[in-house]
Structures are given as C-alpha cells and as structure tokens.
Amino acid sequence: MRHEFNSLTSLYTYAIKKYGKCMASDYVDGGQRYTYAELDDVCRRASKLLANFGIMPYDKVAIFSQNMPNWTVAFFAITAFGRIAVPMLTELTVNEIRNILIHSDSKALFVSKKLFTKVPMDIVDRMSVVICTDDLSVLASRDEDYTCDGQLSKPREDDTAAIIYTSGTTGNAKGVMLSHRNLCANVLAAWHAQRIHKKDIFLSILPMAHAYELSIGMLYPFSCGASVYYIQKPPTPTVLIKALKEIRPTLMLSVPLVIEKIYRNSVLPTVEKSVLLSWMRQYIPWLLYLIVGWKVKSVFGGRIKFFGIGGAKLDPQVEAFLHKAHFPYAIGYGLTETAPLVCDASPRRTKVGSTGKPSYGVKVKLENVNPATGEGELVVKGDCLMRGYYKDYSRTKEVITDDGWFHTGDLAMCDKRGRYYIKGRMGNMILGASGENIYPEEIECVINSMEGINESLVVERNGQLVALVHYNDNVLDWNFESEEKFLKNLEERKQAVLDYVNSHVNKNSHIKEVKVQKEPFIKTATKKIKRFRYKDGENAENEK
C-alpha cells in the first residue's frame, strides 16, 4: 500500500490531509454530502461534544443507526480520538440492546431518530449523552456529567478500537475486541486483494455495524479517498436497481443472497422463456454467457469492476454462471474475530467453490485433518486477530491457543495451489449412521437450485435429515392454505423436492422429510439463517 497505518487516527489524518477536496460520502438521493475536509470538521465537532460530556479516552460509545454518512462521522469521532466504538446492528431486539449497552459499559450513544424509540428509557438515563446521527443534535443528557473537560488522546496500535457483538448463527452474543492494528491490517489486506483509488465509487448495502462492511466497505475506501453512497430505504430489488442506475458504482460488497436472487428471479427465467437464449444455452453457451453477462453488468450500472461476496457460502451453480459470464465477482472468507478478512480471491483469481488463498499478512492452516477427505479445522494467525472477547476470558481461551492460533470452527480443505474450500461449520456438521460427515450446506445448495425455491435449511431430527424449504412469494398463496387444492399442490411440491434431492446427493445425504416454511427464515446481519432456531423444531408452527 502507498501508505501503511498503525492506528485509525493515522489512517484518518492521512485521508483528510490527502483527499480533502474529494467527495467522501452521501446518500444516493443526496442530503448528507461530505467532502473529506467537511467530514473532518463535523467529526471534530462531534468529538468535542463527547468531550464536553466527559467522554474520555478508552470510554465506550455505542452506535445504533442505519447506514448513513453520519455513521462514519460517529465512528471516527469516537475511534480517531482515542475512544472505543460499540457498533450495534439495527435488527437487535430491545433485550439485546439493553444487554449490549450494559455489558459493554457504554457511556454515550449515537442513535438515529428511527431507532431511538427501541432504546429502553432506563438505558437512555444511564448515558452521559445521547446524540442523534441524523443531525448530530443532543437527544438526551445527564446535566451533572456536563464537564467541558473531556480529554483526547492518540491511541496506540494495540489499543481496542471497537467492540463488535456477534451472535453468529448460534446465539449467545460475544463482544469481539478489535484493535487499531486489527482494522488497519484489514485495510492493508484489502489493498493487496483489490486496489482502489480516489475516483472509485462504492455503493453500500450491508450493515456498517458488521465487520465486513465496516472494514472493507467504509475504512478501506476512506483510506484511499474513494466515495461511498448509502441507500436510505431497505435495499429491495426496486430500490437497489434505481440506486445502481443512479450511482453506477465501481465496487460493491454483498452477501450471496443478493446475487443468488438476481440469478434465480431474473437471469434463469429470462433464459428459459426465450427460445433463442435456450437454443444458445444448448449449442453455443459461450455466446449466451457473454450476452447475459453483459446484461447483468448493465443492471449494476455498467462500471462495476469488483463485486465482493462474503458472509456465507455462495451457491456453486450461481458462482459457475458468474464465472462463465465473466462477471467481476470476488470471493472472501472471514470472521468478526479476524476483522474480518482471512482468505480472498479477486475477480481474476476466482475458482468455483473456493474461498481463495490467505489474505495478505494472514497465516492459515488446517488442524486435525481427516486423511480420507483432506478436511480439517481452519485455524488463523496474524495482525488481524482480535484481542479477545470483552469480559470473557474463558471463551477467549477456548478459541485462541497460547501460541496465537485462532480456531475458526470451520471445516475446510486446501488444494495443491493453496486455495481453501470451506465445507461448513463444525457445529453444523451432521454425523451419519455409519460415522460419515454430512454437510447440510451442500444439500441446501441442491435444494436451492430448484425453480421457485427461495432458500432452505437441512437439520437433523430424531436421527433423520429434514429439509425446511421456503418458496418465493409468488409460488404459494397461503391465503388458501386450508383448501384441498392448495394442500395437494403443497404435497406435490414437497415430494418433488424429496425426489430431486435424493437423486442428486449421495445415499448418506438423503433427506427423509420435507417441510415448507410459511414465513422467511430468521437470519443474522449477513443473511445467514440462524440454524439453532430450527434444529429442535421450536418454530414448528411455521412448518407445513
């Protein structure tokens, strides 16, 4: 990288000085536009406001807001001046909000007007100051804490910069302590994976409170003088397509669900409904992929050069299409605990099914490898590795060895060229009757390839594999769920899933039963299904 940083303060100072006149961020529709110099002015005023209420270095300040330019302002007003940020996901329940704000020892809170009503008033009363992210006004404060003598400091590289709470897919939230070194190491790794410059334009659609968007979608473009645009509404297909047309981004970060929906709901139907395209698919597939690939790129604004996919496993069928269509997708693998990058493959280095090679500065290896399959637990070491879980020494020791290796809990294999392939979570793996390893994620990819299916989940119940399936909205009309015609259609679809899957997977992975989900699956911030909510059938009232 042209300039390496040892703290977010040095990253911030460098970017402000070098890119002062460049556009830093705005809404797609306008209304909160900042150049780097203007953003610096607002950040310093926000930091001074925190100081006026006695928020000192190393104090924790939470951010509970939807994506917006002022989210970046809040983050740097906290971290660049020596405090510790506690980013919070917008989907949190009232109980989760309470637990995080108390457990983190947060003394102040940045919150949007939209989410302020979700914060319990007794928690608001505990805060020295509550600041609105929409306009940086004071929503609430404790007058006795108004001291006007808060101090600032320049943090050291190993000081904690942020505590990110994650429940993953198994509940039981942990506060991941990420240092300035951790986050700066990710910025450097991102630079080696895909270089960007001040003319690049990002469109942000993932939650900024998640390590993936925070590190790669906010800090990295900021370090290079690029511009980031935010959407004020949920990124539904209609909203997203309008934003893509308006902004014409050069880079985007996404989770698999976004591109998988585009493939299944737009690309596949277009090909299947066209006699010409169907003919091309059979006789001159290269031309079909060229045409459809060009069409997909045009939907993204025509300038997209990097479409980063991470947070969950991408459906191999969808990835195969993207690869053949020469769509500039990139694959990444990481965890909150590694801030997050562990492996990456840029658009020219993708290999279908692989999550790429270790990112710059990251050491990766497999432990307890099964000689028959070549699969083992992926463990990580490097400057990206967290300091530990906040106020949770025992769980920290469970995952980080004395010599500094982090156990990810993910099973993987490595090919001769050093590329890693994630097989699934160790906790998700199902042990078959004969002792064989069954990976539900692989069966789910087969199910999801069927027409009309939105997503699926394979669980073990009473020693048998059960597939939970959620169809696209236009497939089943639940208003008629008690009628005979609906029930007959439902049973036929369940049998079709059973027959198709069991004819496409090995005998050990055969499913015994199919159940249809009436409502969408409950998901994490990166759109991964919370498996633990479905293993024991606690949502059985939603199954048919």
Beta strands, then each sheet from edge to edge (+ up, - down):
strand 1: 23-27
strand 2: 34-35
strand 3: 60-64
strand 4: 84-88
strand 5: 106-111
strand 6: 129-132
strand 7: 138-141
strand 8: 160-166
strand 9: 174-179
strand 10: 201-204
strand 11: 227-230
strand 12: 251-254
strand 13: 306-309
strand 14: 329-334
strand 15: 341-345
strand 16: 357-358
strand 17: 362-370
strand 18: 375-382
strand 19: 388-389
strand 20: 406-414
strand 21: 420-425
strand 22: 430-431
strand 23: 437-438
strand 24: 453-461
strand 25: 464-471
strand 26: 513-516
sheet 1: 2+ 1- 11- 10- 12- 13- 14- 15+ 16-
sheet 2: 4+ 3+ 5+ 6+ 7-
sheet 3: 8+ 9- 19+
sheet 4: 17+ 18- 20+ 21-
sheet 5: 22+ 23-
sheet 6: 24+ 25- 26-
end
